[in-house]
């Protein structure tokens, strides 16, 4: 975790939850951390780079494309970042 301090708590906080092993609760951890930060009144941005889009499915009512979420698009070399965003 990194953050620029502004008073008693960081004004900006960046947290990455990552690992190569599947099924190790990365999406669940990110989901719960965001919930805890939101309960403190912090604004949260979650970016789901997992090709299975588990976090996206948990947080959204919108359908996830069959080819996956942002992670699947980023991993596809033929697509530019601009098209992904």
ChimeraX attribute file (.defattr): number of C-alpha atoms within 10 A of each C-alpha:
attribute: neighborCount
match mode: 1-to-1
recipient: residues
	/A:1	7
	/A:2	10
	/A:3	12
	/A:4	11
	/A:5	11
	/A:6	9
	/A:7	7
	/A:8	6
	/A:9	10
	/A:10	12
	/A:11	11
	/A:12	12
	/A:13	13
	/A:14	11
	/A:15	12
	/A:16	11
	/A:17	12
	/A:18	14
	/A:19	10
	/A:20	7
	/A:21	8
	/A:22	8
	/A:23	9
	/A:24	11
	/A:25	13
	/A:26	19
	/A:27	21
	/A:28	15
	/A:29	14
	/A:30	19
	/A:31	16
	/A:32	12
	/A:33	15
	/A:34	18
	/A:35	15
	/A:36	13
	/A:37	12
	/A:38	12
	/A:39	10
	/A:40	9
	/A:41	9
	/A:42	13
	/A:43	11
	/A:44	14
	/A:45	7
	/A:46	14
	/A:47	14
	/A:48	17
	/A:49	20
	/A:50	18
	/A:51	15
	/A:52	17
	/A:53	20
	/A:54	17
	/A:55	20
	/A:56	22
	/A:57	14
	/A:58	11
	/A:59	10
	/A:60	9
	/A:61	8
	/A:62	8
	/A:63	9
	/A:64	15
	/A:65	9
	/A:66	7
	/A:67	12
	/A:68	16
	/A:69	23
	/A:70	20
	/A:71	17
	/A:72	15
	/A:73	19
	/A:74	17
	/A:75	11
	/A:76	11
	/A:77	8
	/A:78	8
	/A:79	11
	/A:80	11
	/A:81	11
	/A:82	6
	/A:83	8
	/A:84	13
	/A:85	8
